[in-house]
């Protein structure tokens, strides 16, 4: 199966060649490494067409922090599932003693959630100091 025909306006049929000095080449290489462009020609084409060029930065120091946040998210989710299951049991049984037991159990799970949320807030505070400081 062949590819679709492009509109005549969009066909790239004219070749342009140029030379740049070493410093400009290094600058373009640096831009190319930090953008989503796959090759130099697409980067230069974006520059010629005045398209915005997004530069992506990756901070390796945040790897551990992101893993910790992901683990806390999973733990908070598991606690939430436990609370939902306990709530279902609470609403299933009409006896006061069982309701009291399940209510205490749900409250204990809620307390566990509070500690995890405190950890998340501490991490967010550290990140905000790092990224929002002037």
N, C-alpha and C positions, 0 to 999 in steps of 0.2 A: 504494500500500500504506500503510495507516494505522499509527500507532504503537501499541505495546502499552499496555494499560490499566495504570495504576499501582495499587498497593495503596491502600486507603482511608487507611491510616495515613501514607503518604508523599506524598499529594496536598497541594500548597501552595495552599490556597484562601482563607486568611484574610490580609488585608492589614493591615500595621501601619505606621503612619507616625510619625516622630518628628523632632525638631529638636535640633541640637547647636550648640555655640558654635564660633567660628572655629578655635580651637586644637585642639579635638577633631576637627573636620573635617580639618584639616591632618594630624593624626596618622593618621586613617583613610586619607587619600589616600596618605600615605607607606607605610603598611602595604600598601595595595592595589598600589602600584607595585612592591613587593618580594616579592609572593607570586604564586602561580599563579592566584589568583582573577581572573576576567575582569571582574567588575563589583562595585560597592559592595554590592549586595544579597546576593550570595553571600558576601562577606567578613563582613557583619554577621550573616548566617545562621550562619556557622561560629562566630562569637563567641557568639551566643545559645545554640547547641547545645554549647558548651564543647569544640569540636573543636580539635585542635592546629593552629596556623597556622604554616606553615614560611616563614621569611623567607630569600630567596636574595640573596646578596651576590656581586657580580661585580667582580673586581679586574683592571682593564685593564693594570696593570703586569706581569701574568703572561702576557700574550699572546705576547711574544717568547720567554719561557722555555718556554711550551708548544709553540711552533713548533720550537724547538731540540730539545726532548725528542722530539717526533714525528719529526724528521729523524734523530736518533740511533737511534731505534727502528727506522726503516726501514733505516738502514745496518747495524745489528747483525743484523737479519733477513736482509739480502742476504748478509752474510758467513756467516751460518749455513747458508744455502742453498748457498753455494760450498763450505763444508766438507762438507756432505752429498754433494754431487756428487763431490768429490775422494775421499771415503771410499768411495763406490760404485766409482770407478775403482781405488782401492787394493785393494778386495776382488775385483775382476774379474780382475786379472792375477796369475799366480802367480810371475812372475820377481822376483827379489830387487831388481834395479836399478830396475825400475818402482815397486815398493813403496816403495823408499827415496826416489825422486823425489816420489811422491805424498804420502808422509809428511812430507817437508820442505815441500812446498807447503801442506799442511794446517796445519802448524805456523806457517808465515808468516801464514796467514789468522787463526789463533788469536791471534797477537800483535796483529794489527790490531783484533781484538775487544777485547782487553785495554785498548787506548788509548781506544776508544769507551766502554767501561764506566767507565773513570776519569773521563771527561767527564760521564757520567750521575751518578756519585757526587758530583762537585763541585757540580753543579746541585742535587742533592737536599740536600747539606749547606747550601747557601745558603738553600734553601727552608725547611729545618728550623730554621735560625737565625731566619728571619723569622717563621715561624708558631708555633714552639714556645718562643720566648723568653718569660720570665715578666715 
